[in-house]
Amino acid sequence: MKLTHISNACCIYESQGFRLLADPWLSEPVFGSWVHDPPLKTKVEDVLDVDALYISHIHADHCDPETLRHFRRDIPIVCLWDRFMPQHLWRMGFTKLHELPDHNAGNVAAFIVTMFGPFCKHPHHDCEVGNVVDSALLVEADGHRILNCNDNTMSLEAAEAFRKDYGQVDVAQLNSNAAGPYPACFVNLSHDEKLAERDRILKLQTDHMVEVARILGAKVVQPFAGAYKLGYGQEHLNQYLPVWPAERIAAYLEERDVRALAMREGETLDLADL
């Protein structure tokens, strides 16, 4: 099995000539001001010949309507069976949905895929609602396994349960970046308070990623998802985003004895080389 990184949570899994494209966000902007960081070279026409898609959840940096409108309506799409994603894709006109319930597996050509719903409501504190839309996917082929968590951050308990039930994976694609409006867009915070909150959140998220990675015991961890910055007149807020580039996250992990790989756009990893 091969893994090719594109940007954010967009990547391609390939086995026996079959290519599964995850979370294609290839237009700009989404949410009015989100753009790719680093800047994106890949165009949607470069990936239209893939064989299937995995769409993790309905947020536009993972399920981008502008990108998806270019794909044929009968392309197979793997998604979580819930009240959000399938209805959204049906409304967009897609006709071949592989809807998998939480902790259920299915076959997509050369791949065995196992779907997971939200691992927890929030990994750091109790809340009544929390995460209700995210999914994660375990992709298996050729004797190799990749866990794509995108924005679906594991609690430590969820990581322990996964390792117990599913064993070791070759690659764990984990997110340490806290994409969202806080603290950058909160006008009740001063400049210094925003910087302090940025740093606090980054340390909280990245230290948690280290602990999850240690529990999972993957051969390698790929810093994944949450890769964006603001444009379209909102550039002044970028200094407050609790977002590190993949290279910095990988270095942080390596310093703590977690093997990590920061993949650049277009870089391919052959899992047989791990």
N, C-alpha and C positions, 0 to 999 in steps of 0.2 A: 504494500500500500504506500502511496505517495501523498504528501500534504503540500499544497502550494498556497502560500499566503498572499492575500491581495491587500486588504486594509480593514481596520476596525475588526469586526467579526466576520468579515467576508473571506472565505478560503475555499479551496477545492480539494476534495478527497478523491483519489483515483485508484482503481484496481481493475485489472484485466480489461483496460480500455474504457471502462465506465467511469464517468465523472459526476460527482455530486457536489453542487455549489451551495455553500451556506451563506445566508443573510446578505444578499447582494444589495448593497447601498453604493451606487455608482454615479449619483447625480449630486448637485449642490444648488442651494442649501436645503437642509431639512430643518424643521422647527423654526424656520425663518432666518436662522443665522448660523447653524452648525455646518462646518466644512471639514474636509479630511485633513488630518495632521499625522504624518507628513502629506504634502499635496499628492493627489492621485493621478497616475498616468493611465491606468487601465480604463478602457471605454466599455460601455455595455456591449457593443458589437464584438468585443474580444471574447466574451463568455457566452454568447447566445447558443453555441453548439454543445453546451453541457447536456447531460442526459437526464438530470433530475435536480431538484432544489430541496434544501432544508430551510424553512423559515421558523426562527425560534420564537418570535413574538411580534406584536403589532406595532411596536415603536418604529418610527420612520427610519432610524439609522440601522435597522435590521430588516424591516419590511417596507421598502421605499416604493411607493406607487409609481413614481416616475421611471424608476429602473424596471420594475416588474411589467410595466405595460409593453415592453419590447419583447417579452418572451411569448412563445406560442401558448395558447390557452390550454392545450392538452399535455403540457409538460408535467410529469409526475412531481408532486410536492409532498414532502414529509413534514408533518406538523403535529402538534399536541392536540389530542381530542379534548376540547374544552369549549366554553361558550364564547370564545373570542376569535381565535385564529381561523378555524374552518369557515365560519360565517363570513369573515372578512374576505377570504380568498374566493369563496363562491361568488360573492358580490362583484368581485373583480373579473369574474368570468372564467376562472380556472376550473377544470372539470375532472382532474385526476388527483385527488387528495388521498394520501396515505395517512389517515388520522390514527395515531396511536395513543392509547390512554397511558397515564402515569405508570412507570415501571413495566411497560409492555414492549415486547420486541417484535420485529417484522423483518422481512427480506425485501431489499431493493436491489435487484440484479445481483452484483457481486458482493453486496454489503449486507451484514446483519446490523440493524439499527435498533437501539433500545431507547425509548423516550422517558424523560423525567419531567414532572411538573415542578412547580416552585419547591426548592429544597427547604425553605423556611420563610416565615413572614419577613423577618429582618435578622441578619446575622449578628447584630450588635446590641439590640434592645428589644423588649417586648412591645408589641403593637397589636391592635385589633384587626387591621386590614393588611397593610404591608404588601408584599409581592403577591400578585394574583395572576400575572400574565406570562411570566417567563417560563421557558423550558430549557432543557439541556438534552444532549444527545450523545450516546455511546455508539461509536462507529467501529465495526469490526470487519476485517478482511485480511486474507493472506496470513493469518496467524498473528495479526497486529491489532492494536486497539487504541483509539483516540477518544478522549472525553472532552466534548465541547460544552463548556459551561456558560459561555458568553456572559450575559448580565445576571445569570442565575447563581448568585454567590452561595456557596455552601456554608452552613454552620459547621462547627467542629463535629457535632453529633452526626450531621448528615454525611460528612466526609468519612467518619468512622463506620457508619452503616454501609456506605457505598463500598468501602474497601472490604468489609466483611462479606458482603453479598456478591460482589463482582470481581474482587481481586485487583491485581495491579494492572495499570494501563501503561502503554508506551509513552503517550503524550497526554498531558493534562493542559488544556487550554483554559487558563484561569484569568479572571479580571480583578485588578486591584484598584482601578480608577473609579472614582465616584462621580459619574456623569450626572449632571442635573443643575438646577438653578442656585443651589446653596453652596457656598456663601456669596457667589459672585453677584447675584441679582437682588440681594437683600439690602434695601436702602437704609434700614435701621442699624446697619453695622458700619463702623468707620473703616478707613483704609487699613489701619493696623489690625483691627479686629478680623477683617476678612482674610488678611494674610495669615494670622494666627490660626483661624479656623481651617484655612486651606492646608496648612502644615499638620494640624492635628488630625484631620481626616485622612490625609495621605499616609501618615504613620499608622493610624488605626487600620486602614484598609490593607496596606502592604504587609504589616505584621501579621494580620489575619491570613493573608494569602500564603505567607511562609508556613504558618501552622497547618493550614489545609494541605499544602503541598507535602509537608512532612508526613501527615497522616496517610495521604493517598499513596505516597511512595512511588510516584510515576518515574519512569526512566528520565524524562525531561519535562520541564514545565515551560509552556509558551505563554508569555504575557499577551493578553488577548482582550479585544473589545475595549470600549471606552476611549478610543483614540480619535479625538476631535479637538477643534478649537472654534472660536467664534469669529465670524466675519460680518460683512454687510452692515457696517456701522457699529458693531458691538466689540470691536477688537480691544478696546480699553479694558474689557472685563477678563481677558485671557489670563492676566496675572493672578487672578483669584481662583482659577479653576483647579480643583484637586485632582490633577491629571499629570502623570509622568509619562515620558516616552518609554517605549518598550525596552530600549537599551538600558535606561536607568533602572527600571524595575528588574530586569535580568541581572544587572550588576548587584543590586540589593539582595536578590535571592542567592546568587553565587557566594556573596560574602557570608551567608548564613548556611553554607554547605548544601544548598538546593541547586541541582543542575538545571540551568535555564537556557533558553534559546530565544533571542529576539530576532524574529524573521522579518526581512524587508519585503517590500512589494515585489512579487514575481519570483521570490525565492522558493525553491522546492526542497523538501526533506523526504528522502527515501527511508522509510522506517526500518528497512533491512540493514541500514548503516548504523543504527543505534547500538 
